[in-house]
Amino acid sequence: MRASRLVTLLLLLQTRGQMTATELASDLEVSVRTVLRDVDALAEAGVPIYTERGPHGGIRLVDGYRTRLTGLTPDEAEAIFLSGMPGPAAELGLGTVVAAARLKVLAALPPELRTRASRLVERFHLDASGWFHAQEPVPCLAILSDAVWESRVVTIDYERGDQSVERRIEPLGLVLKAGVWYCMARTDDQIRTYRLSRVIRATAGEARFERPPGFDLAGQWAESSAAYERGAPIETVVVRIRPDRRWRLADVVGERTLREAERLDADDHEGWIHLRLRLAWPDEVPALLLAVGPELEVVEPANVRDQVAALARAVAERYSNPTSGTSVGRGQAVPTTRGPDARGS
């Protein structure tokens, strides 16, 4: 137990520089007296560690000292190599940095951990983006990333519907959610979330800002996400669906929505199952349910059922009329406007 604590103390000083005994005691969850004894033990073992007294003093290592000891357990070593996502790292301009860091960690590991880490990379790969979703362009990501690091004020042009607005923001952190980048920033003394693909232009100024004390990016994101979901307008619908088409419904409305759906008792003459679903954004619900196909029927409410039926009639009418332009019959060539940028070319 003590050996592990000594390694952690050493790595804390190596990564953070000078720390007070009180700070070390808090991080290590021990008393200040224990920290001082550990410092003495490291010094006796030949580690160049010393204490500076005074109001600005603390415990530190001799400048330039580095240990090759990582202190990693097998599970920790595997987690490092499992957590690397080269795509997002590359978008941040850190692709080569991440690769180099992983190589250095790998070289510093004992042989048995090195083998386990290499084997993990050969067997597991993380891909954070969803299927059939093109990567959103984020031309201002690098500017905002630098501004987050440097705590610089940024002026952005942000798309809102059919217009753009100018905002002066203090970027506090970046979040990658399901392949989409967001920036959490302070503006007008409020924390707001901006989707980076909608940032048309970003200019970082010379002015710096003070980060809010104790700001927790992960906690703030979780709170913001929950508030967004609570605030989204909801339409509750009852549908009947062929049991073997549940997977299609999950594709359209999402696994979570289907998992949270209420199964209703119903004596269905075709053996279909009845579900009560809660779907966000009512204006989009009819088209969403129509996308499932003829194996789903809206039971209630009546207005949603009527809207789905109207959409279906409009689609049927569209396809019942001859298309304008060149008619295509059996054996005829299909005119195409595909260029070199079309998919599959």
C-alpha positions as CSV (number, residue, x, y, z in Angstrom):
1,M,0.0,0.0,0.0
2,R,2.8,2.4,0.9
3,A,4.8,1.6,-2.2
4,S,1.8,2.5,-4.4
5,R,1.4,5.8,-2.5
6,L,5.0,6.7,-2.9
7,V,4.8,6.1,-6.6
8,T,1.6,8.3,-6.8
9,L,3.3,11.1,-4.8
10,L,6.3,11.0,-7.2
11,L,4.1,11.1,-10.3
12,L,2.0,14.0,-8.8
13,L,5.2,16.1,-8.4
14,Q,6.5,15.0,-11.8
15,T,3.3,16.1,-13.6
16,R,2.2,19.1,-11.5
17,G,5.5,20.6,-10.3
18,Q,5.6,22.1,-6.8
19,M,2.9,21.1,-4.4
20,T,2.3,21.8,-0.7
21,A,2.2,19.1,1.8
22,T,-1.5,19.9,2.4
23,E,-2.3,19.5,-1.3
24,L,-0.5,16.2,-1.5
25,A,-2.2,15.0,1.6
26,S,-5.6,15.9,0.1
27,D,-4.9,14.1,-3.2
28,L,-3.4,11.0,-1.5
29,E,-6.1,11.0,1.2
30,V,-3.6,10.8,4.1
31,S,-2.4,13.2,6.8
32,V,0.3,15.9,6.3
33,R,2.5,14.0,8.7
34,T,2.3,10.9,6.5
35,V,3.2,13.0,3.4
36,L,6.3,14.3,5.2
37,R,7.4,10.8,6.2
38,D,6.9,9.7,2.5
39,V,9.0,12.6,1.3
40,D,11.8,11.6,3.7
41,A,11.5,8.0,2.5
42,L,11.9,9.1,-1.2
43,A,14.9,11.3,-0.3
44,E,16.6,8.4,1.5
45,A,15.9,6.2,-1.6
46,G,17.9,8.6,-3.7
47,V,15.1,10.6,-5.3
48,P,16.1,14.3,-5.7
49,I,13.2,15.7,-3.8
50,Y,13.3,18.7,-1.5
51,T,11.1,21.1,0.5
52,E,11.1,24.9,0.2
53,R,9.9,26.8,3.2
54,G,8.0,30.1,3.2
55,P,4.6,31.4,2.0
56,H,5.4,30.3,-1.6
57,G,7.2,27.1,-0.7
58,G,6.3,23.5,-1.2
59,I,7.6,20.1,-2.1
60,R,9.2,19.6,-5.5
61,L,11.6,17.5,-7.5
62,V,14.9,18.8,-8.9
63,D,14.3,20.5,-12.2
64,G,14.8,18.0,-15.1
65,Y,14.3,14.9,-13.0
66,R,12.1,12.3,-14.5
67,T,11.4,8.7,-13.5
68,R,10.7,5.9,-16.0
69,L,8.5,4.3,-13.4
70,T,4.9,4.6,-14.5
71,G,3.2,3.1,-11.5
72,L,0.5,1.6,-13.8
73,T,-1.4,-1.5,-12.9
74,P,-2.3,-3.9,-15.8
75,D,-5.9,-2.5,-16.0
76,E,-4.6,1.1,-16.0
77,A,-2.2,0.4,-18.8
78,E,-4.9,-1.3,-20.9
79,A,-7.3,1.6,-20.2
80,I,-4.8,4.1,-21.7
81,F,-4.6,2.3,-24.9
82,L,-8.3,1.6,-25.1
83,S,-9.2,5.2,-24.5
84,G,-7.3,6.7,-27.5
85,M,-9.6,8.0,-30.3
86,P,-7.4,9.0,-33.2
87,G,-10.2,10.8,-35.1
88,P,-11.1,13.3,-32.5
89,A,-7.4,13.8,-31.5
90,A,-6.6,14.5,-35.1
91,E,-9.4,17.1,-35.3
92,L,-7.9,18.8,-32.3
93,G,-4.5,18.8,-34.0
94,L,-3.2,16.2,-31.5
95,G,-3.1,13.1,-33.6
96,T,0.7,12.9,-33.7
97,V,1.0,14.0,-30.1
98,V,-1.3,11.2,-28.9
99,A,0.5,8.6,-31.0
100,A,3.9,9.8,-29.7
101,A,2.6,9.8,-26.1
102,R,1.3,6.2,-26.4
103,L,4.6,5.1,-27.8
104,K,6.5,6.7,-24.9
105,V,4.1,5.1,-22.3
106,L,4.5,1.8,-24.1
107,A,8.3,2.0,-24.0
108,A,8.2,2.8,-20.3
109,L,6.0,-0.1,-19.3
110,P,7.5,-3.3,-17.9
111,P,7.5,-6.1,-20.4
112,E,4.5,-7.9,-19.0
113,L,2.3,-4.7,-19.2
114,R,3.7,-3.8,-22.6
115,T,2.5,-7.2,-24.0
116,R,-1.0,-6.7,-22.5
117,A,-1.3,-3.2,-23.9
118,S,-0.1,-4.2,-27.4
119,R,-2.5,-7.2,-27.4
120,L,-5.4,-4.9,-26.5
121,V,-4.8,-2.6,-29.4
122,E,-4.8,-5.6,-31.7
123,R,-8.2,-6.8,-30.5
124,F,-10.2,-3.6,-29.7
125,H,-11.0,-0.4,-31.5
126,L,-13.3,2.5,-30.5
127,D,-15.3,4.3,-33.2
128,A,-17.3,7.1,-31.6
129,S,-19.3,8.1,-34.7
130,G,-22.6,6.6,-35.8
131,W,-23.4,4.8,-39.0
132,F,-24.1,6.7,-42.1
133,H,-23.4,10.1,-40.5
134,A,-21.0,12.2,-42.5
135,Q,-18.5,14.0,-40.3
136,E,-19.6,17.6,-39.6
137,P,-17.1,20.2,-40.8
138,V,-15.7,22.1,-37.8
139,P,-13.3,24.7,-39.4
140,C,-13.1,26.7,-36.2
141,L,-12.2,23.8,-33.9
142,A,-8.5,24.6,-33.7
143,I,-9.1,28.2,-32.9
144,L,-11.6,27.4,-30.1
145,S,-9.3,24.6,-28.8
146,D,-6.4,27.0,-28.4
147,A,-8.7,29.6,-26.8
148,V,-9.9,27.0,-24.3
149,W,-6.3,26.2,-23.4
150,E,-5.3,29.9,-23.2
151,S,-8.5,31.2,-21.6
152,R,-8.9,33.8,-24.4
153,V,-12.1,35.6,-25.3
154,V,-13.4,34.6,-28.8
155,T,-15.8,36.4,-31.1
156,I,-17.9,34.0,-33.2
157,D,-20.5,34.2,-36.0
158,Y,-23.0,31.5,-35.2
159,E,-25.8,30.1,-37.4
160,R,-29.3,30.3,-35.9
161,G,-31.8,29.1,-38.4
162,D,-31.6,31.2,-41.6
163,Q,-29.4,33.9,-40.1
164,S,-26.1,34.3,-38.2
165,V,-25.5,36.2,-35.0
166,E,-22.3,37.5,-33.5
167,R,-21.4,36.4,-30.0
168,R,-18.5,37.2,-27.7
169,I,-17.8,34.1,-25.7
170,E,-15.4,32.8,-23.1
171,P,-14.8,29.2,-24.1
172,L,-14.6,26.9,-21.1
173,G,-14.4,23.4,-22.6
174,L,-15.0,21.2,-25.7
175,V,-17.2,18.2,-25.7
176,L,-17.4,15.4,-28.3
177,K,-20.9,13.8,-28.2
178,A,-21.7,11.0,-30.7
179,G,-19.2,12.4,-33.2
180,V,-20.4,16.0,-32.8
181,W,-18.3,18.7,-31.3
182,Y,-19.8,21.2,-28.8
183,C,-18.3,24.2,-27.0
184,M,-19.4,25.1,-23.5
185,A,-18.8,28.8,-23.0
186,R,-19.7,31.7,-20.8
187,T,-21.5,34.7,-22.3
188,D,-23.5,37.4,-20.6
189,D,-22.7,35.7,-17.3
190,Q,-24.5,32.5,-18.5
191,I,-23.1,29.1,-19.5
192,R,-24.3,28.2,-23.0
193,T,-23.6,25.3,-25.4
194,Y,-22.6,25.9,-29.0
195,R,-22.5,23.3,-31.8
196,L,-19.2,23.9,-33.5
197,S,-20.5,22.9,-37.0
198,R,-22.6,26.1,-36.8
199,V,-19.7,28.4,-36.0
200,I,-19.0,30.1,-39.3
201,R,-16.2,32.3,-38.1
202,A,-14.1,32.5,-34.9
203,T,-11.6,35.2,-33.9
204,A,-9.6,34.9,-30.8
205,G,-8.6,38.2,-29.2
206,E,-5.8,39.1,-26.8
207,A,-8.1,39.5,-23.8
208,R,-8.1,36.7,-21.3
209,F,-10.7,35.7,-18.8
210,E,-10.8,34.0,-15.4
211,R,-12.5,30.6,-15.4
212,P,-15.4,30.2,-12.9
213,P,-14.0,28.8,-9.7
214,G,-14.6,25.0,-9.5
215,F,-16.0,24.8,-13.0
216,D,-16.7,21.1,-13.7
217,L,-17.0,20.5,-17.5
218,A,-18.3,16.9,-17.2
219,G,-20.8,17.9,-14.5
220,Q,-21.9,21.0,-16.4
221,W,-22.4,19.0,-19.6
222,A,-24.4,16.3,-17.9
223,E,-26.6,19.0,-16.3
224,S,-27.0,20.9,-19.6
225,S,-27.9,17.6,-21.5
226,A,-30.5,16.7,-18.9
227,A,-32.0,20.2,-19.1
228,Y,-32.1,20.0,-22.9
229,E,-33.9,16.6,-22.8
230,R,-36.3,17.9,-20.1
231,G,-37.1,21.0,-22.1
232,A,-37.7,19.3,-25.5
233,P,-41.4,19.2,-26.4
234,I,-42.7,15.7,-26.2
235,E,-45.5,13.9,-28.1
236,T,-46.9,10.7,-26.6
237,V,-48.1,8.2,-29.1
238,V,-49.5,4.7,-29.1
239,V,-48.5,2.4,-31.9
240,R,-48.9,-1.2,-32.9
241,I,-46.0,-2.9,-34.6
242,R,-45.2,-6.3,-36.0
243,P,-43.0,-8.0,-33.4
244,D,-40.2,-8.8,-35.8
245,R,-39.9,-5.1,-36.8
246,R,-39.0,-3.7,-33.4
247,W,-35.4,-3.4,-34.6
248,R,-36.6,-1.0,-37.4
249,L,-38.4,1.1,-34.8
250,A,-35.2,1.2,-32.7
251,D,-33.3,2.4,-35.7
252,V,-35.7,5.2,-36.3
253,V,-36.5,6.4,-32.7
254,G,-33.4,5.2,-30.9
255,E,-32.7,2.3,-28.7
256,R,-33.2,4.3,-25.5
257,T,-36.7,5.5,-26.6
258,L,-37.7,1.9,-27.4
259,R,-36.3,0.6,-24.2
260,E,-38.3,3.2,-22.2
261,A,-41.5,2.5,-24.1
262,E,-44.5,1.1,-22.2
263,R,-45.8,-2.3,-23.4
264,L,-49.6,-2.2,-23.4
265,D,-51.9,-5.2,-23.0
266,A,-53.9,-5.6,-26.2
267,D,-55.8,-8.4,-27.9
268,D,-54.4,-7.7,-31.4
269,H,-56.0,-9.7,-34.2
270,E,-52.7,-9.9,-36.1
271,G,-50.5,-10.6,-33.0
272,W,-48.9,-7.2,-33.2
273,I,-47.6,-5.5,-30.0
274,H,-48.8,-2.2,-28.7
275,L,-46.4,0.4,-27.3
276,R,-46.7,3.8,-25.8
277,L,-43.8,6.0,-26.9
278,R,-42.6,9.4,-25.8
279,L,-41.0,11.2,-28.8
280,A,-39.3,14.6,-28.8
281,W,-40.2,17.4,-31.2
282,P,-43.9,16.7,-32.2
283,D,-43.5,18.4,-35.6
284,E,-41.1,15.6,-36.7
285,V,-43.0,12.7,-35.2
286,P,-45.3,11.8,-38.2
287,A,-42.5,11.6,-40.7
288,L,-40.4,9.7,-38.2
289,L,-43.1,7.0,-37.7
290,L,-43.8,6.8,-41.4
291,A,-40.2,5.9,-41.9
292,V,-40.7,2.6,-40.0
293,G,-42.9,1.4,-42.9
294,P,-46.2,-0.4,-43.2
295,E,-45.4,-2.8,-40.3
296,L,-46.2,0.1,-37.9
297,E,-49.6,1.8,-37.4
298,V,-50.3,4.8,-35.2
299,V,-53.3,4.1,-32.9
300,E,-53.5,7.4,-31.1
301,P,-53.6,10.4,-30.8
302,A,-55.9,10.9,-33.8
303,N,-54.1,14.0,-35.0
304,V,-50.8,12.2,-35.4
305,R,-52.5,9.3,-37.1
306,D,-54.1,11.7,-39.5
307,Q,-50.8,13.4,-40.2
308,V,-49.1,10.1,-40.9
309,A,-51.9,9.1,-43.2
310,A,-51.7,12.5,-45.1
311,L,-48.0,12.0,-45.5
312,A,-48.5,8.5,-46.9
313,R,-51.1,9.7,-49.3
314,A,-48.8,12.5,-50.5
315,V,-46.0,10.0,-51.1
316,A,-48.3,7.6,-52.9
317,E,-49.6,10.4,-55.1
318,R,-46.1,11.6,-55.9
319,Y,-45.2,8.1,-57.2
320,S,-48.5,7.5,-59.0
321,N,-47.8,10.4,-61.4
322,P,-45.2,10.2,-64.3
323,T,-42.0,11.9,-63.4
324,S,-41.1,15.0,-65.3
325,G,-38.2,14.9,-67.8
326,T,-36.9,11.7,-69.3
327,S,-39.0,8.6,-68.6
328,V,-37.2,5.5,-67.7
329,G,-38.4,2.1,-68.9
330,R,-37.1,-1.3,-68.9
331,G,-33.7,-1.5,-70.6
332,Q,-33.3,2.3,-70.8
333,A,-30.3,4.0,-69.5
334,V,-30.9,6.2,-66.4
335,P,-29.7,9.8,-66.9
336,T,-27.3,10.7,-64.2
337,T,-25.8,14.0,-62.9
338,R,-23.2,12.2,-60.8
339,G,-19.8,13.9,-60.8
340,P,-16.4,12.9,-59.5
341,D,-17.5,13.9,-56.0
342,A,-20.6,11.6,-55.9
343,R,-20.6,8.7,-53.6
344,G,-19.1,5.6,-55.1
345,S,-17.2,7.4,-57.9
